[in-house]
Amino acid sequence: MKQSPSFFETIAAQARGNSALLAVLAFALFSLWLPGMQARAAQPTQTPVAASTEAPQPVCDSSRSVQVSGTAIINVTPDRALIQLGVQSNGGTPQAVEASNSAATQAIIKAVRALGIEAKDIATDWYVIEPVYENYDSLYIKGYRINNVIAITVREVSKTSPVIAAALQAGANQVVNVDLYTSELRKYRDQARELAMKAASEKAQALAKAAGTETGCVLTINENSWSSYNGWWYGSKQNQNQWTQNVMQNVAPGSSSGSGAGDEPISLGQISVKAEVNASFGLK
């Protein structure tokens, strides 16, 4: 005779059935949850963008504008000198003329070195040896000539005249050129330009105020600069222009009193720098 299951056996059987059902439900939920997690993991992480706190820049109105020019001039006393001295020698043979020129050159270098000129500031600027003919139409060579130009940089500009005098006494027979310039090449390069732009801006503001309005942003700027030397010059005009063009961008402001050298033959004078700008400003 089959006995009915006890109460405890019935409860255990039901529990086993419920566990299997729960396991099936858990597996189904995990299958639905896994693809969503994989998709979210594949998406790149987005960093939140901070809101910009800068004020929007005003837009230039080019339909209403004022065109002005500004000019500035700066004067400075030069503090450097470049002296070019010629040593011309003649001789019957190339060897003889070269020996004569070399001896004169060494004497000149010794003389200027005694005045404190360093060796690095003495250089051969030009050296030419050429035949000397009997006359213009003749092919007969009666000798040879050397034209040697020595360039000396004088860093104490007050020594310019003594250096020239010592070199001539030692054997130099030509003063080819004397260039006076400033050594403040980088420090003051933009001063004249800045002053000219300031003058243009002030002029534009004054014109706008007279018309009952105000200036806005700068629309265009065009600049033109040049320089000239107000003093004595030796030698060619080409060298003068070369140095003033270099100085033009780099002149230092100085007093307007000048710097005459007293009884000395070299007067320093002043270098003048003129910067001019043309600019247009938008009107508000």
GILINMO-V965594 format. One record per residue. N is the residue number from 1. SS is DSSP state (H for helix, E for strand, C for the rest). PSI is psi in degrees with one decimal (* if undefined). D_CENTER is the distance of its C-alpha to the mean C-alpha in Angstrom with 1 decimal. Layout:
n:N ss:SS psi:PSI d_center:D_CENTER
n:N ss:SS psi:PSI d_center:D_CENTER
This chain:
n:1 ss:C psi:124.0 d_center:117.0
n:2 ss:C psi:131.3 d_center:113.2
n:3 ss:C psi:144.9 d_center:111.9
n:4 ss:C psi:144.1 d_center:109.3
n:5 ss:C psi:144.4 d_center:105.9
n:6 ss:C psi:172.6 d_center:105.6
n:7 ss:H psi:-41.4 d_center:103.4
n:8 ss:H psi:-35.2 d_center:100.8
n:9 ss:H psi:-37.2 d_center:100.7
n:10 ss:H psi:-43.9 d_center:100.0
n:11 ss:H psi:-40.4 d_center:97.1
n:12 ss:H psi:-40.6 d_center:95.6
n:13 ss:H psi:-42.3 d_center:95.9
n:14 ss:H psi:-37.2 d_center:94.2
n:15 ss:H psi:-40.0 d_center:91.4
n:16 ss:H psi:-39.5 d_center:90.8
n:17 ss:H psi:-41.0 d_center:90.6
n:18 ss:H psi:-36.3 d_center:88.2
n:19 ss:H psi:-41.9 d_center:85.8
n:20 ss:H psi:-39.0 d_center:85.7
n:21 ss:H psi:-42.0 d_center:84.9
n:22 ss:H psi:-37.5 d_center:82.1
n:23 ss:H psi:-39.3 d_center:80.6
n:24 ss:H psi:-42.1 d_center:80.6
n:25 ss:H psi:-40.4 d_center:79.0
n:26 ss:H psi:-40.5 d_center:76.3
n:27 ss:H psi:-40.4 d_center:75.5
n:28 ss:H psi:-43.6 d_center:75.3
n:29 ss:H psi:-40.0 d_center:72.9
n:30 ss:H psi:-36.2 d_center:70.6
n:31 ss:H psi:-35.1 d_center:70.5
n:32 ss:H psi:-31.3 d_center:69.4
n:33 ss:H psi:-32.6 d_center:66.8
n:34 ss:H psi:-47.2 d_center:65.1
n:35 ss:H psi:-38.2 d_center:63.5
n:36 ss:H psi:-40.3 d_center:61.9
n:37 ss:H psi:-39.7 d_center:60.3
n:38 ss:H psi:-39.3 d_center:58.9
n:39 ss:H psi:-42.8 d_center:57.4
n:40 ss:H psi:-36.0 d_center:55.7
n:41 ss:H psi:-29.5 d_center:54.4
n:42 ss:H psi:-20.8 d_center:52.8
n:43 ss:C psi:137.0 d_center:50.8
n:44 ss:C psi:146.1 d_center:47.2
n:45 ss:C psi:127.5 d_center:46.6
n:46 ss:C psi:125.0 d_center:44.8
n:47 ss:C psi:129.3 d_center:42.5
n:48 ss:C psi:134.3 d_center:42.9
n:49 ss:C psi:126.3 d_center:39.8
n:50 ss:C psi:142.5 d_center:39.0
n:51 ss:C psi:134.9 d_center:39.0
n:52 ss:C psi:134.4 d_center:35.7
n:53 ss:C psi:-2.4 d_center:35.5
n:54 ss:C psi:142.0 d_center:32.5
n:55 ss:C psi:143.7 d_center:33.5
n:56 ss:C psi:137.5 d_center:33.2
n:57 ss:C psi:137.8 d_center:30.2
n:58 ss:C psi:146.6 d_center:31.5
n:59 ss:C psi:130.7 d_center:31.5
n:60 ss:C psi:133.4 d_center:30.0
n:61 ss:C psi:102.7 d_center:32.8
n:62 ss:C psi:-4.2 d_center:31.6
n:63 ss:C psi:-22.1 d_center:35.1
n:64 ss:C psi:115.2 d_center:34.9
n:65 ss:E psi:166.7 d_center:31.8
n:66 ss:E psi:135.7 d_center:30.8
n:67 ss:E psi:129.0 d_center:28.3
n:68 ss:E psi:168.6 d_center:26.8
n:69 ss:E psi:151.9 d_center:24.3
n:70 ss:E psi:142.1 d_center:22.5
n:71 ss:E psi:141.2 d_center:21.6
n:72 ss:E psi:141.7 d_center:20.2
n:73 ss:E psi:131.8 d_center:20.3
n:74 ss:E psi:134.3 d_center:19.1
n:75 ss:E psi:145.3 d_center:20.8
n:76 ss:E psi:146.7 d_center:20.1
n:77 ss:C psi:128.1 d_center:22.1
n:78 ss:C psi:149.5 d_center:20.4
n:79 ss:C psi:11.9 d_center:20.7
n:80 ss:E psi:153.0 d_center:20.4
n:81 ss:E psi:139.4 d_center:22.5
n:82 ss:E psi:112.9 d_center:22.5
n:83 ss:E psi:130.5 d_center:26.2
n:84 ss:E psi:114.1 d_center:27.6
n:85 ss:E psi:136.3 d_center:31.3
n:86 ss:E psi:137.4 d_center:33.7
n:87 ss:E psi:99.1 d_center:36.6
n:88 ss:E psi:130.5 d_center:39.1
n:89 ss:E psi:148.1 d_center:42.2
n:90 ss:E psi:147.3 d_center:45.3
n:91 ss:E psi:166.2 d_center:47.9
n:92 ss:C psi:-26.4 d_center:50.8
n:93 ss:C psi:159.5 d_center:49.3
n:94 ss:H psi:-38.3 d_center:45.8
n:95 ss:H psi:-40.3 d_center:46.7
n:96 ss:H psi:-42.7 d_center:47.8
n:97 ss:H psi:-34.0 d_center:44.8
n:98 ss:H psi:-40.5 d_center:42.4
n:99 ss:H psi:-40.5 d_center:44.2
n:100 ss:H psi:-42.9 d_center:44.2
n:101 ss:H psi:-38.8 d_center:40.5
n:102 ss:H psi:-40.4 d_center:39.7
n:103 ss:H psi:-42.6 d_center:41.9
n:104 ss:H psi:-40.5 d_center:40.3
n:105 ss:H psi:-44.0 d_center:36.7
n:106 ss:H psi:-35.8 d_center:37.7
n:107 ss:H psi:-39.7 d_center:39.4
n:108 ss:H psi:-44.7 d_center:36.3
n:109 ss:H psi:-41.8 d_center:34.1
n:110 ss:H psi:-40.1 d_center:36.8
n:111 ss:H psi:-43.7 d_center:36.9
n:112 ss:H psi:-29.2 d_center:33.3
n:113 ss:H psi:-33.4 d_center:33.1
n:114 ss:C psi:-19.8 d_center:36.0
n:115 ss:C psi:5.3 d_center:33.8
n:116 ss:C psi:5.4 d_center:31.3
n:117 ss:C psi:127.1 d_center:28.8
n:118 ss:C psi:156.7 d_center:27.7
n:119 ss:H psi:-33.7 d_center:28.3
n:120 ss:H psi:-17.6 d_center:24.7
n:121 ss:H psi:11.0 d_center:23.9
n:122 ss:E psi:124.6 d_center:26.7
n:123 ss:E psi:151.4 d_center:26.3
n:124 ss:E psi:118.2 d_center:28.2
n:125 ss:E psi:-29.1 d_center:26.3
n:126 ss:E psi:135.6 d_center:29.1
n:127 ss:E psi:117.2 d_center:32.6
n:128 ss:E psi:131.2 d_center:35.3
n:129 ss:E psi:130.7 d_center:39.0
n:130 ss:E psi:153.6 d_center:41.3
n:131 ss:E psi:151.9 d_center:45.1
n:132 ss:E psi:119.6 d_center:46.9
n:133 ss:E psi:161.2 d_center:49.7
n:134 ss:C psi:-44.9 d_center:53.0
n:135 ss:C psi:-176.3 d_center:52.2
n:136 ss:C psi:-39.8 d_center:50.3
n:137 ss:C psi:-6.3 d_center:52.7
n:138 ss:C psi:148.9 d_center:53.7
n:139 ss:C psi:4.7 d_center:52.6
n:140 ss:C psi:124.4 d_center:53.9
n:141 ss:E psi:118.2 d_center:51.3
n:142 ss:E psi:-5.4 d_center:52.3
n:143 ss:E psi:-169.7 d_center:49.3
n:144 ss:E psi:154.0 d_center:45.6
n:145 ss:E psi:139.9 d_center:42.6
n:146 ss:E psi:128.3 d_center:39.3
n:147 ss:E psi:109.6 d_center:36.3
n:148 ss:E psi:125.1 d_center:33.9
n:149 ss:E psi:123.2 d_center:30.8
n:150 ss:E psi:128.4 d_center:29.4
n:151 ss:E psi:126.4 d_center:25.9
n:152 ss:E psi:122.6 d_center:25.8
n:153 ss:E psi:121.3 d_center:22.8
n:154 ss:E psi:112.7 d_center:24.3
n:155 ss:C psi:-20.5 d_center:22.5
n:156 ss:C psi:97.6 d_center:25.4
n:157 ss:H psi:-21.3 d_center:25.3
n:158 ss:H psi:-14.9 d_center:28.9
n:159 ss:H psi:5.0 d_center:30.0
n:160 ss:H psi:-52.8 d_center:29.0
n:161 ss:H psi:-44.9 d_center:32.6
n:162 ss:H psi:-36.4 d_center:34.4
n:163 ss:H psi:-42.6 d_center:32.3
n:164 ss:H psi:-44.4 d_center:33.2
n:165 ss:H psi:-43.7 d_center:36.8
n:166 ss:H psi:-39.2 d_center:37.2
n:167 ss:H psi:-41.0 d_center:35.7
n:168 ss:H psi:-38.2 d_center:38.1
n:169 ss:H psi:-28.6 d_center:41.0
n:170 ss:H psi:-13.6 d_center:40.3
n:171 ss:C psi:-8.1 d_center:40.4
n:172 ss:C psi:137.7 d_center:37.4
n:173 ss:C psi:9.9 d_center:38.8
n:174 ss:E psi:138.9 d_center:35.8
n:175 ss:E psi:99.0 d_center:32.9
n:176 ss:E psi:-45.2 d_center:30.7
n:177 ss:E psi:150.0 d_center:27.7
n:178 ss:E psi:115.0 d_center:26.2
n:179 ss:E psi:129.6 d_center:22.5
n:180 ss:E psi:133.4 d_center:21.5
n:181 ss:E psi:176.9 d_center:18.0
n:182 ss:C psi:149.7 d_center:16.1
n:183 ss:C psi:-4.7 d_center:14.5
n:184 ss:C psi:72.0 d_center:12.6
n:185 ss:C psi:-40.5 d_center:9.2
n:186 ss:C psi:-35.5 d_center:7.1
n:187 ss:C psi:-38.8 d_center:10.1
n:188 ss:C psi:19.2 d_center:11.0
n:189 ss:C psi:-36.3 d_center:8.2
n:190 ss:C psi:3.9 d_center:9.7
n:191 ss:H psi:-47.4 d_center:13.2
n:192 ss:H psi:-38.2 d_center:14.8
n:193 ss:H psi:-42.0 d_center:13.7
n:194 ss:H psi:-41.0 d_center:15.0
n:195 ss:H psi:-37.9 d_center:18.2
n:196 ss:H psi:-40.3 d_center:18.8
n:197 ss:H psi:-37.2 d_center:18.7
n:198 ss:H psi:-41.7 d_center:21.0
n:199 ss:H psi:-40.5 d_center:23.3
n:200 ss:H psi:-41.1 d_center:23.5
n:201 ss:H psi:-43.3 d_center:24.4
n:202 ss:H psi:-37.5 d_center:27.0
n:203 ss:H psi:-40.9 d_center:28.5
n:204 ss:H psi:-40.8 d_center:28.8
n:205 ss:H psi:-40.5 d_center:30.6
n:206 ss:H psi:-41.9 d_center:32.9
n:207 ss:H psi:-41.5 d_center:33.9
n:208 ss:H psi:-39.8 d_center:34.5
n:209 ss:H psi:-39.2 d_center:36.6
n:210 ss:H psi:-27.5 d_center:38.6
n:211 ss:C psi:2.8 d_center:39.3
n:212 ss:C psi:26.6 d_center:40.5
n:213 ss:C psi:-168.3 d_center:37.8
n:214 ss:C psi:156.2 d_center:34.4
n:215 ss:E psi:149.7 d_center:30.9
n:216 ss:E psi:-127.7 d_center:29.7
n:217 ss:E psi:162.3 d_center:26.5
n:218 ss:E psi:129.3 d_center:23.8
n:219 ss:E psi:-48.9 d_center:24.6
n:220 ss:E psi:152.8 d_center:22.1
n:221 ss:E psi:129.3 d_center:19.2
n:222 ss:E psi:133.8 d_center:18.3
n:223 ss:E psi:143.0 d_center:16.0
n:224 ss:E psi:124.3 d_center:16.5
n:225 ss:E psi:148.9 d_center:15.1
n:226 ss:E psi:170.4 d_center:16.5
n:227 ss:E psi:161.5 d_center:17.6
n:228 ss:E psi:160.4 d_center:20.7
n:229 ss:E psi:124.1 d_center:22.2
n:230 ss:E psi:78.6 d_center:25.5
n:231 ss:C psi:-163.4 d_center:27.3
n:232 ss:C psi:142.4 d_center:29.0
n:233 ss:C psi:139.1 d_center:27.6
n:234 ss:C psi:152.8 d_center:29.2
n:235 ss:C psi:-156.9 d_center:29.1
n:236 ss:C psi:155.6 d_center:27.7
n:237 ss:H psi:-27.7 d_center:25.9
n:238 ss:H psi:-45.7 d_center:23.6
n:239 ss:H psi:-37.9 d_center:22.0
n:240 ss:H psi:-47.4 d_center:21.8
n:241 ss:H psi:-36.5 d_center:19.9
n:242 ss:H psi:-46.5 d_center:17.4
n:243 ss:H psi:-40.2 d_center:16.6
n:244 ss:H psi:-30.5 d_center:16.6
n:245 ss:H psi:-36.1 d_center:14.2
n:246 ss:H psi:-42.7 d_center:11.7
n:247 ss:H psi:-29.5 d_center:12.8
n:248 ss:H psi:-39.0 d_center:12.8
n:249 ss:C psi:-9.3 d_center:9.3
n:250 ss:C psi:26.8 d_center:9.7
n:251 ss:C psi:144.5 d_center:13.4
n:252 ss:C psi:139.3 d_center:15.3
n:253 ss:C psi:138.5 d_center:18.4
n:254 ss:C psi:177.3 d_center:21.6
n:255 ss:C psi:160.9 d_center:25.3
n:256 ss:C psi:11.9 d_center:27.0
n:257 ss:C psi:-11.2 d_center:29.6
n:258 ss:C psi:-176.1 d_center:28.1
n:259 ss:C psi:70.3 d_center:28.8
n:260 ss:C psi:151.5 d_center:31.6
n:261 ss:C psi:24.1 d_center:32.6
n:262 ss:C psi:-126.5 d_center:36.3
n:263 ss:C psi:-2.1 d_center:38.5
n:264 ss:C psi:151.1 d_center:35.8
n:265 ss:C psi:-18.2 d_center:34.9
n:266 ss:C psi:115.7 d_center:31.1
n:267 ss:C psi:126.5 d_center:30.1
n:268 ss:C psi:-38.3 d_center:26.6
n:269 ss:C psi:-153.6 d_center:26.5
n:270 ss:E psi:152.6 d_center:23.3
n:271 ss:E psi:128.8 d_center:20.1
n:272 ss:E psi:132.5 d_center:20.0
n:273 ss:E psi:126.9 d_center:17.1
n:274 ss:E psi:123.0 d_center:18.3
n:275 ss:E psi:135.5 d_center:16.5
n:276 ss:E psi:133.1 d_center:18.8
n:277 ss:E psi:145.1 d_center:18.9
n:278 ss:E psi:125.5 d_center:21.8
n:279 ss:E psi:152.7 d_center:22.6
n:280 ss:E psi:137.6 d_center:25.7
n:281 ss:E psi:139.3 d_center:27.1
n:282 ss:E psi:150.5 d_center:29.9
n:283 ss:E psi:139.0 d_center:33.2
n:284 ss:C psi:* d_center:35.1
